[in-house]
Amino acid sequence: MTAVKIVDQNNKEVGSRELSDDIFALETDASLVHRVYNALARTQRAGTHSTKTVADVSGGGKKPFKQKGTGRARQGTTRAAQMRHGGVAHGPQPHDYNTRINKKERRRAVAIVLSDAIREGRLIVVNKLALKEAKTKAFIKVRDNLKVTSGLFVLAESNDAIELSGRNVPLSKVVLDGQMNLHDMMKFDHLVVTEDALTNIEKRLGGEG
């Protein structure tokens, strides 16, 4: 079993916990993580880019000049791609960028990144995160106590004081465990996870959630 220490938000060790090797001791699989990451990135694209072809540009029904005798190349419409105000040839069109990734692959990719984070000392488990009120300075103090300069903070349940306090702090993001995704996990240097959130993550990756 993989063991991880548990600290409070002042970075004092308060206990430890054993984790499932099936989730937190996986070997690195860069190709799988890359495939899932790319699929997530593609899904975020709106795909609404569009240009007008010759058929879409209004006008151009009349031949601009006669076929022969002008010494110029023949033209059939003023809306051809080479003409001013003409349509665009081979321009971008609306496109669905969604790529199907099955649930097992998504879960395994997240587990691999978590395993890497534990091996590299980038996963910090805290017994709880709590602030008396929403204060950016208070959130920064907790972050500094944990020696985190770039971190994804994962909570088990919504906490307005923490979420509002961390909203405007650079290189920090606060999410619930159900919102945690591969993109955010790889964007930040550290993962700061509450003990309850870790329990939820274990259940979800183990197929119980």
Helices and strands as residue ranges (DSSP letters): E 2-7, E 13-19, H 21-24, H 30-43, H 103-119, E 123-126, H 136-145, E 151-155, H 160-166, E 172-176, G 177-179, H 182-187, E 190-194, H 195-205
